[in-house]
């Protein structure tokens, strides 16, 4: 029988899948300062090229005053100085969805997500500047949460891998979304998993996947790359890591992994010869499931929120990394 940590099943739960022990309970009550986004984990950050803004999607579940399942989600924007609400009429609130920005079509895409152990979603939504949100009535991956999506710049479409469908079903599939239809393109490659990190590396024309929780093997530290046709596993495998987030940093010329459910998970950058510690002075406190993206306009990583592995409190802080040092940027 699968443990609750394998299931990641409570959506306030962000937060199943903790290494080596009991579940992380979503009992956070961290306050949001300055009217910014609520304390959150399991949300996503993306950089919107057309707007030149960092967008925060699916914030708010798991805190002291979680919204109801019928409440519409808010789309937040960070301009480098302050947070503001860009759109307050999004899909019903959720987290742990697949989220990506399709740079070729200049749209934000969401698939799936979860509100609770009893309520997960099979929907695909898009948001565009001027057009707002629209739900797309198309067949595809179906009910899916704890999944990861990224825009594959070399091939001009979005890639989705893994996650879960219900309490005990963990698909081992890769899908692509071209703006018109979903296509299942592989059922081989990485073993099924949740709480993995994944992002496109446009310089090397590959999608990189790292770590996660594998139902039959536990926490993993493996790395895989997708070239548009097949997955390849890279060696050596690193220490197990789950609940991390990944972004591609153009200044560092590699994907960066930040966060994890262990308080000792270091920030890493991957280059041609493998993973390396991200050389930086003191930065954000240890956290799982933060939002992370690269802001191209100002050449820096932006991080928001996440959960404290030691206490399960959720953060509502904003940090930036300029390639040399982290700086807290709460408005």
ABEGO torsion letter per residue (X at the ends): XBBAAAAGABAAAAABGBBGEBBBBBABABBBBGGBBBBBBGBBBBBBAAAGBBBBBGBGBGBABBBBAABBBBBBBBAGABBBBABAABBBBBBGBBBBBBAAAGBBBBBEEBABAABBBABBBBBBBGAEBBBBBBBBAEBBBGBBBBBBAAAGBBBBBEEBBEAABBBBBBBBBAGABBBBABABEBBBBBGBBBBBBAAAGBBBBBEEBBAAAEBBABBBBBAGABBBBBOBBBBBBBGBBBBBBAAAGBBBBBEEABAABBBBBBBAAEBBBBBBBBBBBBBBGBBBBBBAAAGBBBBBEEBBAAAGBBBABBBBBAGABBBBABX
